Amino acid sequence: MEFPFDINTLFSERVSILDQTLVAGRKSAGRPDLQAHIATVIDELGRASAKAQQLTAPITSASKLQSQRHQLYLLKDAESNGGRGVVVGFLKVGYKKLFLLDLQGVHIETEPLCVLDFYIAENLQRHGYGQELFDFMLQHKNLEPVLMAYDRPSPKFLSFLAKHYCLTRSVPQVNNFVVFEGFFLNRSGLP
Ligand code: ACO
């Protein structure tokens, strides 16, 4: 995904972690011009993700990120676009209080880290970028994918989770979240 400004100026790292502040590293702190460009990137990514999932409205935007306690991991490729860089995709996560049915069908209250939105640019899908981003987030959060909940995962994302993390056996729920069997087996000490 190309933009009419230099992506490498905005995002110094290959993976940037954005939150409510819309600041990506020290460079954009106290720089409203750079923060406006970051907001443009997030809005564009959110629209593209919604389109890819055939959603009526984006679930990710700069204003939503500013008002919710979520984290957005943004992956760039620094060398493309004549050295100005391109945005490859993003992964948005956040903690949610959920009532989930365990393997016995008993309701339990939990607050797991949830995958809320995930998108890799169309022309770059199936090149391993999604896995790179997901693995970065797992390492940053020091978490196993089986301990996470997935908000309305698309067929592509379900295939991704099965392929890379062997997550295939989901436990039926009455909400839009998907969790897998190990979620209930490995929760000692977790909320
Ligand atoms: N059809 C089926 N499976 C796919 C497809 C596709 N078009 N694209 C990726 N996958 C799955 C497959 O398991 C694939 O393995 P395979 O090629 O051997 O079949 C695997 O992902 C490839 O892994 P990566 O290359 O690391 O994944 P990628 O970079 O493509 O990122 C992602 C995966 C984010 C799901 C991407 O395909 C995408 O953006 N899809 C469109 C948007 C979307 O559906 N996002 C998930 C929303 S749900 C949520 O966020 C909770």
Residues whose N, C-alpha, C, O or C-beta is under 5 A from the ligand:
A	BS01	ACO	A52 V115 L116 D117 F118 Y119 I120 L124 Q125 R126 H127 G128 Y129 G130 Q131 Y150 D151 R152 P153 S154 K156 F157 S159 F160 K163
